[in-house]
Amino acid sequence: MDATAVRFDTPIPGDLLPAFTWHNARGKTRNLKYIVDGRLERSVSLQGFCRLTSESPDTLDGLVDSVQ
């Protein structure tokens, strides 16, 4: 499977945070919560067992490509 390696040294610009969406096993889609002035104030909306929607990996891939 082709995949982008996980990196923890690349900051995500605040204007991209609202673009990330997840869906759970039941198909319910959700966005990040607690974004204030381009900063993620709480990590609770990242917790759980969810998968990124098909648009979100494209956004991350573009970000990783621009850093390399």
mmCIF file of the N, C-alpha and C atoms, coordinates in Angstrom:
data_MODEL
# 
_entry.id   MODEL 
# 
loop_
_atom_site.group_PDB 
_atom_site.id 
_atom_site.type_symbol 
_atom_site.label_atom_id 
_atom_site.label_alt_id 
_atom_site.label_comp_id 
_atom_site.label_asym_id 
_atom_site.label_entity_id 
_atom_site.label_seq_id 
_atom_site.pdbx_PDB_ins_code 
_atom_site.Cartn_x 
_atom_site.Cartn_y 
_atom_site.Cartn_z 
_atom_site.occupancy 
_atom_site.B_iso_or_equiv 
_atom_site.pdbx_formal_charge 
_atom_site.auth_seq_id 
_atom_site.auth_comp_id 
_atom_site.auth_asym_id 
_atom_site.auth_atom_id 
_atom_site.pdbx_PDB_model_num 
ATOM 1   N N  . MET A 1 1  ? 0.843   -1.172 0.000  1.00 0.00 ? 1  MET A N  1 
ATOM 2   C CA . MET A 1 1  ? 0.000   0.000  0.000  1.00 0.00 ? 1  MET A CA 1 
ATOM 3   C C  . MET A 1 1  ? 0.888   1.234  0.000  1.00 0.00 ? 1  MET A C  1 
ATOM 4   N N  . ASP A 1 2  ? 0.627   2.179  -0.883 1.00 0.00 ? 2  ASP A N  1 
ATOM 5   C CA . ASP A 1 2  ? 1.345   3.448  -0.880 1.00 0.00 ? 2  ASP A CA 1 
ATOM 6   C C  . ASP A 1 2  ? 0.819   4.310  0.256  1.00 0.00 ? 2  ASP A C  1 
ATOM 7   N N  . ALA A 1 3  ? 1.738   4.879  1.005  1.00 0.00 ? 3  ALA A N  1 
ATOM 8   C CA . ALA A 1 3  ? 1.332   5.732  2.120  1.00 0.00 ? 3  ALA A CA 1 
ATOM 9   C C  . ALA A 1 3  ? 2.429   6.732  2.412  1.00 0.00 ? 3  ALA A C  1 
ATOM 10  N N  . THR A 1 4  ? 2.044   7.822  3.016  1.00 0.00 ? 4  THR A N  1 
ATOM 11  C CA . THR A 1 4  ? 2.988   8.835  3.462  1.00 0.00 ? 4  THR A CA 1 
ATOM 12  C C  . THR A 1 4  ? 3.451   8.462  4.861  1.00 0.00 ? 4  THR A C  1 
ATOM 13  N N  . ALA A 1 5  ? 4.737   8.539  5.097  1.00 0.00 ? 5  ALA A N  1 
ATOM 14  C CA . ALA A 1 5  ? 5.281   8.210  6.412  1.00 0.00 ? 5  ALA A CA 1 
ATOM 15  C C  . ALA A 1 5  ? 4.750   9.181  7.462  1.00 0.00 ? 5  ALA A C  1 
ATOM 16  N N  . VAL A 1 6  ? 4.554   8.674  8.671  1.00 0.00 ? 6  VAL A N  1 
ATOM 17  C CA . VAL A 1 6  ? 4.106   9.519  9.778  1.00 0.00 ? 6  VAL A CA 1 
ATOM 18  C C  . VAL A 1 6  ? 5.276   10.390 10.210 1.00 0.00 ? 6  VAL A C  1 
ATOM 19  N N  . ARG A 1 7  ? 5.000   11.693 10.320 1.00 0.00 ? 7  ARG A N  1 
ATOM 20  C CA . ARG A 1 7  ? 6.023   12.639 10.778 1.00 0.00 ? 7  ARG A CA 1 
ATOM 21  C C  . ARG A 1 7  ? 5.436   13.487 11.880 1.00 0.00 ? 7  ARG A C  1 
ATOM 22  N N  . PHE A 1 8  ? 6.234   13.767 12.879 1.00 0.00 ? 8  PHE A N  1 
ATOM 23  C CA . PHE A 1 8  ? 5.771   14.577 13.996 1.00 0.00 ? 8  PHE A CA 1 
ATOM 24  C C  . PHE A 1 8  ? 6.514   15.903 14.073 1.00 0.00 ? 8  PHE A C  1 
ATOM 25  N N  . ASP A 1 9  ? 7.332   16.202 13.065 1.00 0.00 ? 9  ASP A N  1 
ATOM 26  C CA . ASP A 1 9  ? 8.118   17.428 13.095 1.00 0.00 ? 9  ASP A CA 1 
ATOM 27  C C  . ASP A 1 9  ? 7.600   18.481 12.111 1.00 0.00 ? 9  ASP A C  1 
ATOM 28  N N  . THR A 1 10 ? 6.433   18.258 11.521 1.00 0.00 ? 10 THR A N  1 
ATOM 29  C CA . THR A 1 10 ? 5.879   19.197 10.556 1.00 0.00 ? 10 THR A CA 1 
ATOM 30  C C  . THR A 1 10 ? 4.664   19.890 11.158 1.00 0.00 ? 10 THR A C  1 
ATOM 31  N N  . PRO A 1 11 ? 4.767   21.177 11.439 1.00 0.00 ? 11 PRO A N  1 
ATOM 32  C CA . PRO A 1 11 ? 3.597   21.877 11.992 1.00 0.00 ? 11 PRO A CA 1 
ATOM 33  C C  . PRO A 1 11 ? 2.500   22.023 10.935 1.00 0.00 ? 11 PRO A C  1 
ATOM 34  N N  . ILE A 1 12 ? 1.264   21.946 11.353 1.00 0.00 ? 12 ILE A N  1 
ATOM 35  C CA . ILE A 1 12 ? 0.118   22.120 10.469 1.00 0.00 ? 12 ILE A CA 1 
ATOM 36  C C  . ILE A 1 12 ? -0.320  23.579 10.561 1.00 0.00 ? 12 ILE A C  1 
ATOM 37  N N  . PRO A 1 13 ? -0.351  24.291 9.447  1.00 0.00 ? 13 PRO A N  1 
ATOM 38  C CA . PRO A 1 13 ? -0.816  25.685 9.485  1.00 0.00 ? 13 PRO A CA 1 
ATOM 39  C C  . PRO A 1 13 ? -2.249  25.765 10.017 1.00 0.00 ? 13 PRO A C  1 
ATOM 40  N N  . GLY A 1 14 ? -2.512  26.767 10.821 1.00 0.00 ? 14 GLY A N  1 
ATOM 41  C CA . GLY A 1 14 ? -3.816  26.921 11.452 1.00 0.00 ? 14 GLY A CA 1 
ATOM 42  C C  . GLY A 1 14 ? -4.970  27.028 10.475 1.00 0.00 ? 14 GLY A C  1 
ATOM 43  N N  . ASP A 1 15 ? -4.721  27.576 9.291  1.00 0.00 ? 15 ASP A N  1 
ATOM 44  C CA . ASP A 1 15 ? -5.817  27.711 8.329  1.00 0.00 ? 15 ASP A CA 1 
ATOM 45  C C  . ASP A 1 15 ? -6.219  26.372 7.709  1.00 0.00 ? 15 ASP A C  1 
ATOM 46  N N  . LEU A 1 16 ? -5.374  25.334 7.857  1.00 0.00 ? 16 LEU A N  1 
ATOM 47  C CA . LEU A 1 16 ? -5.721  24.008 7.342  1.00 0.00 ? 16 LEU A CA 1 
ATOM 48  C C  . LEU A 1 16 ? -6.505  23.162 8.349  1.00 0.00 ? 16 LEU A C  1 
ATOM 49  N N  . LEU A 1 17 ? -6.442  23.502 9.610  1.00 0.00 ? 17 LEU A N  1 
ATOM 50  C CA . LEU A 1 17 ? -7.083  22.676 10.641 1.00 0.00 ? 17 LEU A CA 1 
ATOM 51  C C  . LEU A 1 17 ? -8.581  22.455 10.401 1.00 0.00 ? 17 LEU A C  1 
ATOM 52  N N  . PRO A 1 18 ? -9.350  23.473 10.034 1.00 0.00 ? 18 PRO A N  1 
ATOM 53  C CA . PRO A 1 18 ? -10.786 23.229 9.806  1.00 0.00 ? 18 PRO A CA 1 
ATOM 54  C C  . PRO A 1 18 ? -11.061 22.325 8.602  1.00 0.00 ? 18 PRO A C  1 
ATOM 55  N N  . ALA A 1 19 ? -10.098 22.109 7.736  1.00 0.00 ? 19 ALA A N  1 
ATOM 56  C CA . ALA A 1 19 ? -10.309 21.290 6.535  1.00 0.00 ? 19 ALA A CA 1 
ATOM 57  C C  . ALA A 1 19 ? -10.285 19.793 6.837  1.00 0.00 ? 19 ALA A C  1 
ATOM 58  N N  . PHE A 1 20 ? -9.775  19.386 7.975  1.00 0.00 ? 20 PHE A N  1 
ATOM 59  C CA . PHE A 1 20 ? -9.677  17.969 8.298  1.00 0.00 ? 20 PHE A CA 1 
ATOM 60  C C  . PHE A 1 20 ? -10.992 17.447 8.847  1.00 0.00 ? 20 PHE A C  1 
ATOM 61  N N  . THR A 1 21 ? -11.465 16.356 8.269  1.00 0.00 ? 21 THR A N  1 
ATOM 62  C CA . THR A 1 21 ? -12.696 15.715 8.730  1.00 0.00 ? 21 THR A CA 1 
ATOM 63  C C  . THR A 1 21 ? -12.464 14.220 8.874  1.00 0.00 ? 21 THR A C  1 
ATOM 64  N N  . TRP A 1 22 ? -13.175 13.618 9.826  1.00 0.00 ? 22 TRP A N  1 
ATOM 65  C CA . TRP A 1 22 ? -13.075 12.199 10.107 1.00 0.00 ? 22 TRP A CA 1 
ATOM 66  C C  . TRP A 1 22 ? -14.445 11.567 10.014 1.00 0.00 ? 22 TRP A C  1 
ATOM 67  N N  . HIS A 1 23 ? -14.462 10.249 9.832  1.00 0.00 ? 23 HIS A N  1 
ATOM 68  C CA . HIS A 1 23 ? -15.718 9.522  9.947  1.00 0.00 ? 23 HIS A CA 1 
ATOM 69  C C  . HIS A 1 23 ? -15.481 8.272  10.777 1.00 0.00 ? 23 HIS A C  1 
ATOM 70  N N  . ASN A 1 24 ? -16.500 7.926  11.544 1.00 0.00 ? 24 ASN A N  1 
ATOM 71  C CA . ASN A 1 24 ? -16.383 6.753  12.400 1.00 0.00 ? 24 ASN A CA 1 
ATOM 72  C C  . ASN A 1 24 ? -16.978 5.538  11.700 1.00 0.00 ? 24 ASN A C  1 
ATOM 73  N N  . ALA A 1 25 ? -17.026 4.421  12.385 1.00 0.00 ? 25 ALA A N  1 
ATOM 74  C CA . ALA A 1 25 ? -17.518 3.173  11.793 1.00 0.00 ? 25 ALA A CA 1 
ATOM 75  C C  . ALA A 1 25 ? -18.985 3.261  11.382 1.00 0.00 ? 25 ALA A C  1 
ATOM 76  N N  . ARG A 1 26 ? -19.729 4.132  12.026 1.00 0.00 ? 26 ARG A N  1 
ATOM 77  C CA . ARG A 1 26 ? -21.143 4.309  11.686 1.00 0.00 ? 26 ARG A CA 1 
ATOM 78  C C  . ARG A 1 26 ? -21.351 5.276  10.526 1.00 0.00 ? 26 ARG A C  1 
ATOM 79  N N  . GLY A 1 27 ? -20.265 5.876  10.059 1.00 0.00 ? 27 GLY A N  1 
ATOM 80  C CA . GLY A 1 27 ? -20.356 6.798  8.934  1.00 0.00 ? 27 GLY A CA 1 
ATOM 81  C C  . GLY A 1 27 ? -20.603 8.243  9.315  1.00 0.00 ? 27 GLY A C  1 
ATOM 82  N N  . LYS A 1 28 ? -20.631 8.549  10.606 1.00 0.00 ? 28 LYS A N  1 
ATOM 83  C CA . LYS A 1 28 ? -20.830 9.928  11.053 1.00 0.00 ? 28 LYS A CA 1 
ATOM 84  C C  . LYS A 1 28 ? -19.544 10.722 10.841 1.00 0.00 ? 28 LYS A C  1 
ATOM 85  N N  . THR A 1 29 ? -19.665 11.876 10.214 1.00 0.00 ? 29 THR A N  1 
ATOM 86  C CA . THR A 1 29 ? -18.508 12.725 9.921  1.00 0.00 ? 29 THR A CA 1 
ATOM 87  C C  . THR A 1 29 ? -18.404 13.833 10.963 1.00 0.00 ? 29 THR A C  1 
ATOM 88  N N  . ARG A 1 30 ? -17.166 14.144 11.345 1.00 0.00 ? 30 ARG A N  1 
ATOM 89  C CA . ARG A 1 30 ? -16.958 15.249 12.292 1.00 0.00 ? 30 ARG A CA 1 
ATOM 90  C C  . ARG A 1 30 ? -15.699 16.019 11.949 1.00 0.00 ? 30 ARG A C  1 
ATOM 91  N N  . ASN A 1 31 ? -15.659 17.249 12.404 1.00 0.00 ? 31 ASN A N  1 
ATOM 92  C CA . ASN A 1 31 ? -14.503 18.129 12.208 1.00 0.00 ? 31 ASN A CA 1 
ATOM 93  C C  . ASN A 1 31 ? -13.791 18.322 13.539 1.00 0.00 ? 31 ASN A C  1 
ATOM 94  N N  . LEU A 1 32 ? -12.648 18.955 13.469 1.00 0.00 ? 32 LEU A N  1 
ATOM 95  C CA . LEU A 1 32 ? -11.947 19.315 14.696 1.00 0.00 ? 32 LEU A CA 1 
ATOM 96  C C  . LEU A 1 32 ? -12.740 20.384 15.433 1.00 0.00 ? 32 LEU A C  1 
ATOM 97  N N  . LYS A 1 33 ? -12.741 20.280 16.744 1.00 0.00 ? 33 LYS A N  1 
ATOM 98  C CA . LYS A 1 33 ? -13.366 21.292 17.585 1.00 0.00 ? 33 LYS A CA 1 
ATOM 99  C C  . LYS A 1 33 ? -12.259 22.035 18.320 1.00 0.00 ? 33 LYS A C  1 
ATOM 100 N N  . TYR A 1 34 ? -12.611 23.121 18.925 1.00 0.00 ? 34 TYR A N  1 
ATOM 101 C CA . TYR A 1 34 ? -11.710 23.887 19.781 1.00 0.00 ? 34 TYR A CA 1 
ATOM 102 C C  . TYR A 1 34 ? -10.552 24.510 19.010 1.00 0.00 ? 34 TYR A C  1 
ATOM 103 N N  . ILE A 1 35 ? -10.818 24.997 17.806 1.00 0.00 ? 35 ILE A N  1 
ATOM 104 C CA . ILE A 1 35 ? -9.824  25.746 17.043 1.00 0.00 ? 35 ILE A CA 1 
ATOM 105 C C  . ILE A 1 35 ? -10.077 27.223 17.312 1.00 0.00 ? 35 ILE A C  1 
ATOM 106 N N  . VAL A 1 36 ? -9.079  27.880 17.889 1.00 0.00 ? 36 VAL A N  1 
ATOM 107 C CA . VAL A 1 36 ? -9.195  29.297 18.245 1.00 0.00 ? 36 VAL A CA 1 
ATOM 108 C C  . VAL A 1 36 ? -8.006  30.031 17.632 1.00 0.00 ? 36 VAL A C  1 
ATOM 109 N N  . ASP A 1 37 ? -8.296  30.991 16.769 1.00 0.00 ? 37 ASP A N  1 
ATOM 110 C CA . ASP A 1 37 ? -7.253  31.791 16.126 1.00 0.00 ? 37 ASP A CA 1 
ATOM 111 C C  . ASP A 1 37 ? -6.183  30.912 15.458 1.00 0.00 ? 37 ASP A C  1 
ATOM 112 N N  . GLY A 1 38 ? -6.616  29.850 14.789 1.00 0.00 ? 38 GLY A N  1 
ATOM 113 C CA . GLY A 1 38 ? -5.684  28.987 14.063 1.00 0.00 ? 38 GLY A CA 1 
ATOM 114 C C  . GLY A 1 38 ? -4.893  28.028 14.928 1.00 0.00 ? 38 GLY A C  1 
ATOM 115 N N  . ARG A 1 39 ? -5.287  27.905 16.181 1.00 0.00 ? 39 ARG A N  1 
ATOM 116 C CA . ARG A 1 39 ? -4.598  26.993 17.103 1.00 0.00 ? 39 ARG A CA 1 
ATOM 117 C C  . ARG A 1 39 ? -5.584  25.975 17.643 1.00 0.00 ? 39 ARG A C  1 
ATOM 118 N N  . LEU A 1 40 ? -5.134  24.738 17.751 1.00 0.00 ? 40 LEU A N  1 
ATOM 119 C CA . LEU A 1 40 ? -5.951  23.696 18.363 1.00 0.00 ? 40 LEU A CA 1 
ATOM 120 C C  . LEU A 1 40 ? -5.778  23.816 19.872 1.00 0.00 ? 40 LEU A C  1 
ATOM 121 N N  . GLU A 1 41 ? -6.829  24.280 20.551 1.00 0.00 ? 41 GLU A N  1 
ATOM 122 C CA . GLU A 1 41 ? -6.746  24.546 21.989 1.00 0.00 ? 41 GLU A CA 1 
ATOM 123 C C  . GLU A 1 41 ? -6.862  23.279 22.836 1.00 0.00 ? 41 GLU A C  1 
ATOM 124 N N  . ARG A 1 42 ? -7.607  22.291 22.348 1.00 0.00 ? 42 ARG A N  1 
ATOM 125 C CA . ARG A 1 42 ? -7.775  21.030 23.079 1.00 0.00 ? 42 ARG A CA 1 
ATOM 126 C C  . ARG A 1 42 ? -7.620  19.876 22.104 1.00 0.00 ? 42 ARG A C  1 
ATOM 127 N N  . SER A 1 43 ? -7.006  18.819 22.542 1.00 0.00 ? 43 SER A N  1 
ATOM 128 C CA . SER A 1 43 ? -6.786  17.665 21.662 1.00 0.00 ? 43 SER A CA 1 
ATOM 129 C C  . SER A 1 43 ? -7.897  16.636 21.739 1.00 0.00 ? 43 SER A C  1 
ATOM 130 N N  . VAL A 1 44 ? -8.921  16.897 22.538 1.00 0.00 ? 44 VAL A N  1 
ATOM 131 C CA . VAL A 1 44 ? -9.984  15.906 22.741 1.00 0.00 ? 44 VAL A CA 1 
ATOM 132 C C  . VAL A 1 44 ? -10.679 15.537 21.433 1.00 0.00 ? 44 VAL A C  1 
ATOM 133 N N  . SER A 1 45 ? -10.759 16.447 20.472 1.00 0.00 ? 45 SER A N  1 
ATOM 134 C CA . SER A 1 45 ? -11.432 16.118 19.213 1.00 0.00 ? 45 SER A CA 1 
ATOM 135 C C  . SER A 1 45 ? -10.566 15.245 18.302 1.00 0.00 ? 45 SER A C  1 
ATOM 136 N N  . LEU A 1 46 ? -9.331  14.983 18.698 1.00 0.00 ? 46 LEU A N  1 
ATOM 137 C CA . LEU A 1 46 ? -8.463  14.058 17.964 1.00 0.00 ? 46 LEU A CA 1 
ATOM 138 C C  . LEU A 1 46 ? -8.544  12.642 18.515 1.00 0.00 ? 46 LEU A C  1 
ATOM 139 N N  . GLN A 1 47 ? -9.200  12.475 19.644 1.00 0.00 ? 47 GLN A N  1 
ATOM 140 C CA . GLN A 1 47 ? -9.254  11.174 20.300 1.00 0.00 ? 47 GLN A CA 1 
ATOM 141 C C  . GLN A 1 47 ? -10.385 10.328 19.732 1.00 0.00 ? 47 GLN A C  1 
ATOM 142 N N  . GLY A 1 48 ? -10.186 9.041  19.728 1.00 0.00 ? 48 GLY A N  1 
ATOM 143 C CA . GLY A 1 48 ? -11.215 8.116  19.272 1.00 0.00 ? 48 GLY A CA 1 
ATOM 144 C C  . GLY A 1 48 ? -10.729 7.289  18.099 1.00 0.00 ? 48 GLY A C  1 
ATOM 145 N N  . PHE A 1 49 ? -11.593 6.421  17.630 1.00 0.00 ? 49 PHE A N  1 
ATOM 146 C CA . PHE A 1 49 ? -11.272 5.542  16.514 1.00 0.00 ? 49 PHE A CA 1 
ATOM 147 C C  . PHE A 1 49 ? -12.014 6.027  15.281 1.00 0.00 ? 49 PHE A C  1 
ATOM 148 N N  . CYS A 1 50 ? -11.372 6.878  14.530 1.00 0.00 ? 50 CYS A N  1 
ATOM 149 C CA . CYS A 1 50 ? -11.977 7.446  13.330 1.00 0.00 ? 50 CYS A CA 1 
ATOM 150 C C  . CYS A 1 50 ? -10.955 7.432  12.204 1.00 0.00 ? 50 CYS A C  1 
ATOM 151 N N  . ARG A 1 51 ? -11.450 7.517  10.986 1.00 0.00 ? 51 ARG A N  1 
ATOM 152 C CA . ARG A 1 51 ? -10.586 7.578  9.803  1.00 0.00 ? 51 ARG A CA 1 
ATOM 153 C C  . ARG A 1 51 ? -10.771 8.919  9.133  1.00 0.00 ? 51 ARG A C  1 
ATOM 154 N N  . LEU A 1 52 ? -9.685  9.424  8.582  1.00 0.00 ? 52 LEU A N  1 
ATOM 155 C CA . LEU A 1 52 ? -9.799  10.658 7.823  1.00 0.00 ? 52 LEU A CA 1 
ATOM 156 C C  . LEU A 1 52 ? -10.691 10.430 6.610  1.00 0.00 ? 52 LEU A C  1 
ATOM 157 N N  . THR A 1 53 ? -11.480 11.439 6.261  1.00 0.00 ? 53 THR A N  1 
ATOM 158 C CA . THR A 1 53 ? -12.267 11.345 5.041  1.00 0.00 ? 53 THR A CA 1 
ATOM 159 C C  . THR A 1 53 ? -11.325 11.433 3.850  1.00 0.00 ? 53 THR A C  1 
ATOM 160 N N  . SER A 1 54 ? -11.804 11.140 2.680  1.00 0.00 ? 54 SER A N  1 
ATOM 161 C CA . SER A 1 54 ? -10.939 11.040 1.497  1.00 0.00 ? 54 SER A CA 1 
ATOM 162 C C  . SER A 1 54 ? -10.276 12.366 1.127  1.00 0.00 ? 54 SER A C  1 
ATOM 163 N N  . GLU A 1 55 ? -10.854 13.494 1.505  1.00 0.00 ? 55 GLU A N  1 
ATOM 164 C CA . GLU A 1 55 ? -10.258 14.786 1.176  1.00 0.00 ? 55 GLU A CA 1 
ATOM 165 C C  . GLU A 1 55 ? -9.095  15.152 2.100  1.00 0.00 ? 55 GLU A C  1 
ATOM 166 N N  . SER A 1 56 ? -9.151  14.730 3.336  1.00 0.00 ? 56 SER A N  1 
ATOM 167 C CA . SER A 1 56 ? -8.136  15.121 4.319  1.00 0.00 ? 56 SER A CA 1 
ATOM 168 C C  . SER A 1 56 ? -6.742  14.600 4.013  1.00 0.00 ? 56 SER A C  1 
ATOM 169 N N  . PRO A 1 57 ? -6.558  13.348 3.589  1.00 0.00 ? 57 PRO A N  1 
ATOM 170 C CA . PRO A 1 57 ? -5.205  12.895 3.248  1.00 0.00 ? 57 PRO A CA 1 
ATOM 171 C C  . PRO A 1 57 ? -4.589  13.684 2.097  1.00 0.00 ? 57 PRO A C  1 
ATOM 172 N N  . ASP A 1 58 ? -5.411  14.126 1.143  1.00 0.00 ? 58 ASP A N  1 
ATOM 173 C CA . ASP A 1 58 ? -4.883  14.945 0.049  1.00 0.00 ? 58 ASP A CA 1 
ATOM 174 C C  . ASP A 1 58 ? -4.320  16.254 0.577  1.00 0.00 ? 58 ASP A C  1 
ATOM 175 N N  . THR A 1 59 ? -4.999  16.839 1.556  1.00 0.00 ? 59 THR A N  1 
ATOM 176 C CA . THR A 1 59 ? -4.522  18.077 2.179  1.00 0.00 ? 59 THR A CA 1 
ATOM 177 C C  . THR A 1 59 ? -3.211  17.840 2.901  1.00 0.00 ? 59 THR A C  1 
ATOM 178 N N  . LEU A 1 60 ? -3.115  16.749 3.662  1.00 0.00 ? 60 LEU A N  1 
ATOM 179 C CA . LEU A 1 60 ? -1.870  16.420 4.369  1.00 0.00 ? 60 LEU A CA 1 
ATOM 180 C C  . LEU A 1 60 ? -0.747  16.103 3.405  1.00 0.00 ? 60 LEU A C  1 
ATOM 181 N N  . ASP A 1 61 ? -1.055  15.378 2.344  1.00 0.00 ? 61 ASP A N  1 
ATOM 182 C CA . ASP A 1 61 ? -0.038  15.028 1.358  1.00 0.00 ? 61 ASP A CA 1 
ATOM 183 C C  . ASP A 1 61 ? 0.555   16.278 0.721  1.00 0.00 ? 61 ASP A C  1 
ATOM 184 N N  . GLY A 1 62 ? -0.291  17.250 0.398  1.00 0.00 ? 62 GLY A N  1 
ATOM 185 C CA . GLY A 1 62 ? 0.195   18.505 -0.168 1.00 0.00 ? 62 GLY A CA 1 
ATOM 186 C C  . GLY A 1 62 ? 1.088   19.245 0.817  1.00 0.00 ? 62 GLY A C  1 
ATOM 187 N N  . LEU A 1 63 ? 0.753   19.201 2.085  1.00 0.00 ? 63 LEU A N  1 
ATOM 188 C CA . LEU A 1 63 ? 1.563   19.856 3.096  1.00 0.00 ? 63 LEU A CA 1 
ATOM 189 C C  . LEU A 1 63 ? 2.926   19.187 3.231  1.00 0.00 ? 63 LEU A C  1 
ATOM 190 N N  . VAL A 1 64 ? 2.955   17.868 3.274  1.00 0.00 ? 64 VAL A N  1 
ATOM 191 C CA . VAL A 1 64 ? 4.217   17.123 3.405  1.00 0.00 ? 64 VAL A CA 1 
ATOM 192 C C  . VAL A 1 64 ? 5.095   17.350 2.180  1.00 0.00 ? 64 VAL A C  1 
ATOM 193 N N  . ASP A 1 65 ? 4.489   17.341 0.997  1.00 0.00 ? 65 ASP A N  1 
ATOM 194 C CA . ASP A 1 65 ? 5.261   17.578 -0.233 1.00 0.00 ? 65 ASP A CA 1 
ATOM 195 C C  . ASP A 1 65 ? 5.874   18.953 -0.263 1.00 0.00 ? 65 ASP A C  1 
ATOM 196 N N  . SER A 1 66 ? 5.180   19.952 0.294  1.00 0.00 ? 66 SER A N  1 
ATOM 197 C CA . SER A 1 66 ? 5.710   21.313 0.271  1.00 0.00 ? 66 SER A CA 1 
ATOM 198 C C  . SER A 1 66 ? 6.866   21.500 1.243  1.00 0.00 ? 66 SER A C  1 
ATOM 199 N N  . VAL A 1 67 ? 6.948   20.654 2.270  1.00 0.00 ? 67 VAL A N  1 
ATOM 200 C CA . VAL A 1 67 ? 8.011   20.749 3.270  1.00 0.00 ? 67 VAL A CA 1 
ATOM 201 C C  . VAL A 1 67 ? 9.278   20.046 2.802  1.00 0.00 ? 67 VAL A C  1 
ATOM 202 N N  . GLN A 1 68 ? 9.109   18.972 2.031  1.00 0.00 ? 68 GLN A N  1 
ATOM 203 C CA . GLN A 1 68 ? 10.288  18.167 1.624  1.00 0.00 ? 68 GLN A CA 1 
ATOM 204 C C  . GLN A 1 68 ? 11.107  18.854 0.603  1.00 0.00 ? 68 GLN A C  1 
# 
